[in-house]
């Protein structure tokens, strides 16, 4: 986002991830039952888990 520092963006994302209303916002858009068996076997993380990992990866 132009004009906004990386630190401010990071802080906003981390605050949003702590918001209890986030669970509803991160509901799956495609139900797993609508996917083919091959796609179901590949899709191992929920949308919520994926976003948390993207913005707060676990230290190795």
PDB file of N, CA, C and O in Angstrom:
ATOM      1  N   UNK A   1       0.858  -1.165   0.000  1.00  0.00           N
ATOM      2  CA  UNK A   1       0.000   0.000   0.000  1.00  0.00           C
ATOM      3  C   UNK A   1       0.905   1.230   0.000  1.00  0.00           C
ATOM      4  O   UNK A   1       1.745   1.395   0.884  1.00  0.00           O
ATOM      5  N   UNK A   2       0.728   2.069  -0.980  1.00  0.00           N
ATOM      6  CA  UNK A   2       1.574   3.248  -1.124  1.00  0.00           C
ATOM      7  C   UNK A   2       1.384   4.212   0.041  1.00  0.00           C
ATOM      8  O   UNK A   2       0.259   4.520   0.433  1.00  0.00           O
ATOM      9  N   UNK A   3       2.496   4.680   0.584  1.00  0.00           N
ATOM     10  CA  UNK A   3       2.447   5.675   1.641  1.00  0.00           C
ATOM     11  C   UNK A   3       2.286   5.132   3.047  1.00  0.00           C
ATOM     12  O   UNK A   3       2.294   5.901   4.008  1.00  0.00           O
ATOM     13  N   UNK A   4       2.139   3.826   3.188  1.00  0.00           N
ATOM     14  CA  UNK A   4       1.990   3.217   4.515  1.00  0.00           C
ATOM     15  C   UNK A   4       3.214   2.344   4.767  1.00  0.00           C
ATOM     16  O   UNK A   4       3.583   1.519   3.932  1.00  0.00           O
ATOM     17  N   UNK A   5       3.834   2.533   5.917  1.00  0.00           N
ATOM     18  CA  UNK A   5       5.055   1.785   6.208  1.00  0.00           C
ATOM     19  C   UNK A   5       4.762   0.302   6.441  1.00  0.00           C
ATOM     20  O   UNK A   5       3.654  -0.077   6.823  1.00  0.00           O
ATOM     21  N   UNK A   6       5.767  -0.512   6.205  1.00  0.00           N
ATOM     22  CA  UNK A   6       5.643  -1.957   6.428  1.00  0.00           C
ATOM     23  C   UNK A   6       5.297  -2.243   7.889  1.00  0.00           C
ATOM     24  O   UNK A   6       4.524  -3.159   8.173  1.00  0.00           O
ATOM     25  N   UNK A   7       5.856  -1.476   8.807  1.00  0.00           N
ATOM     26  CA  UNK A   7       5.582  -1.684  10.233  1.00  0.00           C
ATOM     27  C   UNK A   7       4.104  -1.450  10.551  1.00  0.00           C
ATOM     28  O   UNK A   7       3.505  -2.206  11.316  1.00  0.00           O
ATOM     29  N   UNK A   8       3.519  -0.407   9.966  1.00  0.00           N
ATOM     30  CA  UNK A   8       2.096  -0.134  10.210  1.00  0.00           C
ATOM     31  C   UNK A   8       1.214  -1.224   9.606  1.00  0.00           C
ATOM     32  O   UNK A   8       0.223  -1.631  10.211  1.00  0.00           O
ATOM     33  N   UNK A   9       1.574  -1.693   8.420  1.00  0.00           N
ATOM     34  CA  UNK A   9       0.805  -2.776   7.791  1.00  0.00           C
ATOM     35  C   UNK A   9       0.898  -4.036   8.639  1.00  0.00           C
ATOM     36  O   UNK A   9      -0.110  -4.696   8.889  1.00  0.00           O
ATOM     37  N   UNK A  10       2.103  -4.371   9.081  1.00  0.00           N
ATOM     38  CA  UNK A  10       2.309  -5.564   9.911  1.00  0.00           C
ATOM     39  C   UNK A  10       1.490  -5.476  11.201  1.00  0.00           C
ATOM     40  O   UNK A  10       0.861  -6.452  11.609  1.00  0.00           O
ATOM     41  N   UNK A  11       1.502  -4.303  11.838  1.00  0.00           N
ATOM     42  CA  UNK A  11       0.749  -4.118  13.083  1.00  0.00           C
ATOM     43  C   UNK A  11      -0.750  -4.282  12.831  1.00  0.00           C
ATOM     44  O   UNK A  11      -1.444  -4.915  13.627  1.00  0.00           O
ATOM     45  N   UNK A  12      -1.252  -3.722  11.738  1.00  0.00           N
ATOM     46  CA  UNK A  12      -2.678  -3.838  11.413  1.00  0.00           C
ATOM     47  C   UNK A  12      -3.063  -5.291  11.146  1.00  0.00           C
ATOM     48  O   UNK A  12      -4.119  -5.744  11.588  1.00  0.00           O
ATOM     49  N   UNK A  13      -2.220  -6.015  10.433  1.00  0.00           N
ATOM     50  CA  UNK A  13      -2.506  -7.427  10.144  1.00  0.00           C
ATOM     51  C   UNK A  13      -2.504  -8.241  11.431  1.00  0.00           C
ATOM     52  O   UNK A  13      -3.400  -9.058  11.645  1.00  0.00           O
ATOM     53  N   UNK A  14      -1.518  -8.032  12.283  1.00  0.00           N
ATOM     54  CA  UNK A  14      -1.448  -8.791  13.537  1.00  0.00           C
ATOM     55  C   UNK A  14      -2.637  -8.484  14.439  1.00  0.00           C
ATOM     56  O   UNK A  14      -3.161  -9.386  15.094  1.00  0.00           O
ATOM     57  N   UNK A  15      -3.069  -7.231  14.484  1.00  0.00           N
ATOM     58  CA  UNK A  15      -4.263  -6.878  15.265  1.00  0.00           C
ATOM     59  C   UNK A  15      -5.509  -7.535  14.680  1.00  0.00           C
ATOM     60  O   UNK A  15      -6.370  -8.004  15.424  1.00  0.00           O
ATOM     61  N   UNK A  16      -5.609  -7.571  13.368  1.00  0.00           N
ATOM     62  CA  UNK A  16      -6.765  -8.210  12.728  1.00  0.00           C
ATOM     63  C   UNK A  16      -6.789  -9.705  13.024  1.00  0.00           C
ATOM     64  O   UNK A  16      -7.861 -10.273  13.234  1.00  0.00           O
ATOM     65  N   UNK A  17      -5.628 -10.347  13.044  1.00  0.00           N
ATOM     66  CA  UNK A  17      -5.569 -11.781  13.323  1.00  0.00           C
ATOM     67  C   UNK A  17      -6.005 -12.104  14.752  1.00  0.00           C
ATOM     68  O   UNK A  17      -6.427 -13.225  15.034  1.00  0.00           O
ATOM     69  N   UNK A  18      -5.904 -11.129  15.648  1.00  0.00           N
ATOM     70  CA  UNK A  18      -6.318 -11.334  17.041  1.00  0.00           C
ATOM     71  C   UNK A  18      -7.817 -11.101  17.246  1.00  0.00           C
ATOM     72  O   UNK A  18      -8.364 -11.473  18.284  1.00  0.00           O
ATOM     73  N   UNK A  19      -8.479 -10.494  16.271  1.00  0.00           N
ATOM     74  CA  UNK A  19      -9.899 -10.143  16.387  1.00  0.00           C
ATOM     75  C   UNK A  19     -10.763 -11.404  16.385  1.00  0.00           C
ATOM     76  O   UNK A  19     -10.631 -12.249  15.500  1.00  0.00           O
ATOM     77  N   UNK A  20     -11.636 -11.527  17.366  1.00  0.00           N
ATOM     78  CA  UNK A  20     -12.479 -12.719  17.488  1.00  0.00           C
ATOM     79  C   UNK A  20     -13.478 -12.845  16.340  1.00  0.00           C
ATOM     80  O   UNK A  20     -13.971 -13.941  16.073  1.00  0.00           O
ATOM     81  N   UNK A  21     -13.780 -11.760  15.668  1.00  0.00           N
ATOM     82  CA  UNK A  21     -14.720 -11.810  14.535  1.00  0.00           C
ATOM     83  C   UNK A  21     -14.073 -12.381  13.282  1.00  0.00           C
ATOM     84  O   UNK A  21     -14.757 -12.648  12.294  1.00  0.00           O
ATOM     85  N   UNK A  22     -12.770 -12.568  13.317  1.00  0.00           N
ATOM     86  CA  UNK A  22     -12.038 -13.059  12.153  1.00  0.00           C
ATOM     87  C   UNK A  22     -12.481 -14.455  11.740  1.00  0.00           C
ATOM     88  O   UNK A  22     -12.487 -14.780  10.552  1.00  0.00           O
ATOM     89  N   UNK A  23     -12.847 -15.272  12.702  1.00  0.00           N
ATOM     90  CA  UNK A  23     -13.250 -16.652  12.410  1.00  0.00           C
ATOM     91  C   UNK A  23     -14.362 -16.691  11.365  1.00  0.00           C
ATOM     92  O   UNK A  23     -14.323 -17.501  10.438  1.00  0.00           O
ATOM     93  N   UNK A  24     -15.343 -15.819  11.519  1.00  0.00           N
ATOM     94  CA  UNK A  24     -16.455 -15.776  10.564  1.00  0.00           C
ATOM     95  C   UNK A  24     -15.991 -15.276   9.198  1.00  0.00           C
ATOM     96  O   UNK A  24     -16.448 -15.766   8.166  1.00  0.00           O
ATOM     97  N   UNK A  25     -15.093 -14.313   9.194  1.00  0.00           N
ATOM     98  CA  UNK A  25     -14.599 -13.759   7.930  1.00  0.00           C
ATOM     99  C   UNK A  25     -13.761 -14.767   7.155  1.00  0.00           C
ATOM    100  O   UNK A  25     -13.713 -14.732   5.925  1.00  0.00           O
ATOM    101  N   UNK A  26     -13.110 -15.656   7.873  1.00  0.00           N
ATOM    102  CA  UNK A  26     -12.221 -16.615   7.224  1.00  0.00           C
ATOM    103  C   UNK A  26     -12.876 -17.972   7.003  1.00  0.00           C
ATOM    104  O   UNK A  26     -12.188 -18.986   6.887  1.00  0.00           O
ATOM    105  N   UNK A  27     -14.183 -17.991   6.946  1.00  0.00           N
ATOM    106  CA  UNK A  27     -14.867 -19.248   6.642  1.00  0.00           C
ATOM    107  C   UNK A  27     -14.455 -19.686   5.238  1.00  0.00           C
ATOM    108  O   UNK A  27     -14.189 -18.858   4.366  1.00  0.00           O
ATOM    109  N   UNK A  28     -14.409 -20.971   5.043  1.00  0.00           N
ATOM    110  CA  UNK A  28     -14.031 -21.490   3.732  1.00  0.00           C
ATOM    111  C   UNK A  28     -15.020 -21.002   2.681  1.00  0.00           C
ATOM    112  O   UNK A  28     -16.230 -21.011   2.910  1.00  0.00           O
ATOM    113  N   UNK A  29     -14.512 -20.579   1.538  1.00  0.00           N
ATOM    114  CA  UNK A  29     -15.385 -20.116   0.468  1.00  0.00           C
ATOM    115  C   UNK A  29     -15.884 -21.272  -0.388  1.00  0.00           C
ATOM    116  O   UNK A  29     -16.963 -21.191  -0.975  1.00  0.00           O
ATOM    117  N   UNK A  30     -15.117 -22.328  -0.461  1.00  0.00           N
ATOM    118  CA  UNK A  30     -15.522 -23.522  -1.204  1.00  0.00           C
ATOM    119  C   UNK A  30     -15.566 -24.675  -0.213  1.00  0.00           C
ATOM    120  O   UNK A  30     -14.529 -25.044   0.340  1.00  0.00           O
ATOM    121  N   UNK A  31     -16.735 -25.251   0.025  1.00  0.00           N
ATOM    122  CA  UNK A  31     -16.796 -26.365   0.973  1.00  0.00           C
ATOM    123  C   UNK A  31     -15.965 -27.545   0.475  1.00  0.00           C
ATOM    124  O   UNK A  31     -15.930 -27.833  -0.722  1.00  0.00           O
ATOM    125  N   UNK A  32     -15.309 -28.210   1.390  1.00  0.00           N
ATOM    126  CA  UNK A  32     -14.451 -29.331   1.028  1.00  0.00           C
ATOM    127  C   UNK A  32     -15.225 -30.398   0.254  1.00  0.00           C
ATOM    128  O   UNK A  32     -14.668 -31.070  -0.614  1.00  0.00           O
ATOM    129  N   UNK A  33     -16.509 -30.547   0.572  1.00  0.00           N
ATOM    130  CA  UNK A  33     -17.334 -31.550  -0.106  1.00  0.00           C
ATOM    131  C   UNK A  33     -17.523 -31.240  -1.595  1.00  0.00           C
ATOM    132  O   UNK A  33     -17.861 -32.133  -2.371  1.00  0.00           O
ATOM    133  N   UNK A  34     -17.308 -29.983  -1.999  1.00  0.00           N
ATOM    134  CA  UNK A  34     -17.461 -29.605  -3.404  1.00  0.00           C
ATOM    135  C   UNK A  34     -16.204 -29.883  -4.223  1.00  0.00           C
ATOM    136  O   UNK A  34     -16.221 -29.765  -5.448  1.00  0.00           O
ATOM    137  N   UNK A  35     -15.132 -30.245  -3.559  1.00  0.00           N
ATOM    138  CA  UNK A  35     -13.872 -30.508  -4.247  1.00  0.00           C
ATOM    139  C   UNK A  35     -13.776 -31.969  -4.666  1.00  0.00           C
ATOM    140  O   UNK A  35     -14.389 -32.846  -4.057  1.00  0.00           O
ATOM    141  N   UNK A  36     -13.006 -32.211  -5.703  1.00  0.00           N
ATOM    142  CA  UNK A  36     -12.767 -33.590  -6.127  1.00  0.00           C
ATOM    143  C   UNK A  36     -11.932 -34.292  -5.056  1.00  0.00           C
ATOM    144  O   UNK A  36     -11.268 -33.624  -4.264  1.00  0.00           O
ATOM    145  N   UNK A  37     -11.956 -35.624  -5.019  1.00  0.00           N
ATOM    146  CA  UNK A  37     -11.132 -36.343  -4.041  1.00  0.00           C
ATOM    147  C   UNK A  37      -9.650 -35.980  -4.148  1.00  0.00           C
ATOM    148  O   UNK A  37      -8.964 -35.891  -3.130  1.00  0.00           O
ATOM    149  N   UNK A  38      -9.149 -35.770  -5.369  1.00  0.00           N
ATOM    150  CA  UNK A  38      -7.740 -35.399  -5.545  1.00  0.00           C
ATOM    151  C   UNK A  38      -7.460 -34.034  -4.918  1.00  0.00           C
ATOM    152  O   UNK A  38      -6.442 -33.855  -4.250  1.00  0.00           O
ATOM    153  N   UNK A  39      -8.356 -33.078  -5.128  1.00  0.00           N
ATOM    154  CA  UNK A  39      -8.181 -31.740  -4.552  1.00  0.00           C
ATOM    155  C   UNK A  39      -8.297 -31.788  -3.034  1.00  0.00           C
ATOM    156  O   UNK A  39      -7.571 -31.079  -2.337  1.00  0.00           O
ATOM    157  N   UNK A  40      -9.197 -32.611  -2.516  1.00  0.00           N
ATOM    158  CA  UNK A  40      -9.356 -32.736  -1.064  1.00  0.00           C
ATOM    159  C   UNK A  40      -8.081 -33.266  -0.423  1.00  0.00           C
ATOM    160  O   UNK A  40      -7.717 -32.846   0.675  1.00  0.00           O
ATOM    161  N   UNK A  41      -7.405 -34.183  -1.099  1.00  0.00           N
ATOM    162  CA  UNK A  41      -6.193 -34.764  -0.508  1.00  0.00           C
ATOM    163  C   UNK A  41      -5.041 -33.763  -0.486  1.00  0.00           C
ATOM    164  O   UNK A  41      -4.154 -33.859   0.363  1.00  0.00           O
ATOM    165  N   UNK A  42      -5.049 -32.809  -1.407  1.00  0.00           N
ATOM    166  CA  UNK A  42      -3.993 -31.792  -1.463  1.00  0.00           C
ATOM    167  C   UNK A  42      -4.267 -30.668  -0.472  1.00  0.00           C
ATOM    168  O   UNK A  42      -3.338 -30.138   0.138  1.00  0.00           O
ATOM    169  N   UNK A  43      -5.536 -30.302  -0.307  1.00  0.00           N
ATOM    170  CA  UNK A  43      -5.919 -29.191   0.577  1.00  0.00           C
ATOM    171  C   UNK A  43      -5.857 -29.651   2.032  1.00  0.00           C
ATOM    172  O   UNK A  43      -6.785 -30.281   2.539  1.00  0.00           O
ATOM    173  N   UNK A  44      -4.751 -29.327   2.690  1.00  0.00           N
ATOM    174  CA  UNK A  44      -4.553 -29.798   4.056  1.00  0.00           C
ATOM    175  C   UNK A  44      -4.785 -28.710   5.096  1.00  0.00           C
ATOM    176  O   UNK A  44      -5.055 -29.021   6.256  1.00  0.00           O
ATOM    177  N   UNK A  45      -4.687 -27.455   4.714  1.00  0.00           N
ATOM    178  CA  UNK A  45      -4.848 -26.353   5.659  1.00  0.00           C
ATOM    179  C   UNK A  45      -6.147 -25.621   5.375  1.00  0.00           C
ATOM    180  O   UNK A  45      -6.575 -25.500   4.227  1.00  0.00           O
ATOM    181  N   UNK A  46      -6.758 -25.141   6.429  1.00  0.00           N
ATOM    182  CA  UNK A  46      -7.942 -24.297   6.254  1.00  0.00           C
ATOM    183  C   UNK A  46      -7.479 -22.907   5.815  1.00  0.00           C
ATOM    184  O   UNK A  46      -6.298 -22.576   5.914  1.00  0.00           O
ATOM    185  N   UNK A  47      -8.413 -22.109   5.336  1.00  0.00           N
ATOM    186  CA  UNK A  47      -8.088 -20.734   4.949  1.00  0.00           C
ATOM    187  C   UNK A  47      -7.530 -19.973   6.145  1.00  0.00           C
ATOM    188  O   UNK A  47      -6.550 -19.240   6.018  1.00  0.00           O
ATOM    189  N   UNK A  48      -8.152 -20.148   7.298  1.00  0.00           N
ATOM    190  CA  UNK A  48      -7.703 -19.473   8.521  1.00  0.00           C
ATOM    191  C   UNK A  48      -6.267 -19.864   8.859  1.00  0.00           C
ATOM    192  O   UNK A  48      -5.437 -18.998   9.137  1.00  0.00           O
ATOM    193  N   UNK A  49      -5.971 -21.166   8.836  1.00  0.00           N
ATOM    194  CA  UNK A  49      -4.620 -21.635   9.150  1.00  0.00           C
ATOM    195  C   UNK A  49      -3.601 -21.109   8.145  1.00  0.00           C
ATOM    196  O   UNK A  49      -2.482 -20.754   8.515  1.00  0.00           O
ATOM    197  N   UNK A  50      -3.987 -21.060   6.886  1.00  0.00           N
ATOM    198  CA  UNK A  50      -3.082 -20.567   5.843  1.00  0.00           C
ATOM    199  C   UNK A  50      -2.735 -19.099   6.056  1.00  0.00           C
ATOM    200  O   UNK A  50      -1.576 -18.705   5.928  1.00  0.00           O
ATOM    201  N   UNK A  51      -3.738 -18.295   6.381  1.00  0.00           N
ATOM    202  CA  UNK A  51      -3.492 -16.864   6.600  1.00  0.00           C
ATOM    203  C   UNK A  51      -2.643 -16.640   7.845  1.00  0.00           C
ATOM    204  O   UNK A  51      -1.754 -15.789   7.851  1.00  0.00           O
ATOM    205  N   UNK A  52      -2.914 -17.397   8.889  1.00  0.00           N
ATOM    206  CA  UNK A  52      -2.081 -17.278  10.089  1.00  0.00           C
ATOM    207  C   UNK A  52      -0.636 -17.660   9.780  1.00  0.00           C
ATOM    208  O   UNK A  52       0.289 -16.981  10.227  1.00  0.00           O
ATOM    209  N   UNK A  53      -0.433 -18.728   9.029  1.00  0.00           N
ATOM    210  CA  UNK A  53       0.931 -19.151   8.702  1.00  0.00           C
ATOM    211  C   UNK A  53       1.628 -18.112   7.831  1.00  0.00           C
ATOM    212  O   UNK A  53       2.816 -17.845   8.013  1.00  0.00           O
ATOM    213  N   UNK A  54       0.899 -17.529   6.892  1.00  0.00           N
ATOM    214  CA  UNK A  54       1.477 -16.520   6.011  1.00  0.00           C
ATOM    215  C   UNK A  54       1.972 -15.311   6.801  1.00  0.00           C
ATOM    216  O   UNK A  54       3.050 -14.784   6.526  1.00  0.00           O
ATOM    217  N   UNK A  55       1.182 -14.875   7.781  1.00  0.00           N
ATOM    218  CA  UNK A  55       1.513 -13.651   8.515  1.00  0.00           C
ATOM    219  C   UNK A  55       2.233 -13.895   9.834  1.00  0.00           C
ATOM    220  O   UNK A  55       2.874 -12.984  10.358  1.00  0.00           O
ATOM    221  N   UNK A  56       2.142 -15.100  10.379  1.00  0.00           N
ATOM    222  CA  UNK A  56       2.823 -15.438  11.630  1.00  0.00           C
ATOM    223  C   UNK A  56       3.390 -16.853  11.531  1.00  0.00           C
ATOM    224  O   UNK A  56       2.930 -17.751  12.237  1.00  0.00           O
ATOM    225  N   UNK A  57       4.385 -17.063  10.661  1.00  0.00           N
ATOM    226  CA  UNK A  57       4.929 -18.417  10.515  1.00  0.00           C
ATOM    227  C   UNK A  57       5.576 -18.888  11.814  1.00  0.00           C
ATOM    228  O   UNK A  57       6.144 -18.104  12.573  1.00  0.00           O
ATOM    229  N   UNK A  58       5.469 -20.179  12.037  1.00  0.00           N
ATOM    230  CA  UNK A  58       6.086 -20.759  13.230  1.00  0.00           C
ATOM    231  C   UNK A  58       7.602 -20.759  13.056  1.00  0.00           C
ATOM    232  O   UNK A  58       8.094 -21.080  11.975  1.00  0.00           O
ATOM    233  N   UNK A  59       8.341 -20.409  14.088  1.00  0.00           N
ATOM    234  CA  UNK A  59       9.805 -20.462  13.979  1.00  0.00           C
ATOM    235  C   UNK A  59      10.254 -21.908  13.827  1.00  0.00           C
ATOM    236  O   UNK A  59       9.662 -22.814  14.413  1.00  0.00           O
ATOM    237  N   UNK A  60      11.277 -22.114  13.058  1.00  0.00           N
ATOM    238  CA  UNK A  60      11.785 -23.481  12.840  1.00  0.00           C
ATOM    239  C   UNK A  60      12.860 -23.812  13.814  1.00  0.00           C
ATOM    240  O   UNK A  60      13.404 -24.916  13.781  1.00  0.00           O
TER     241      UNK A  60
END
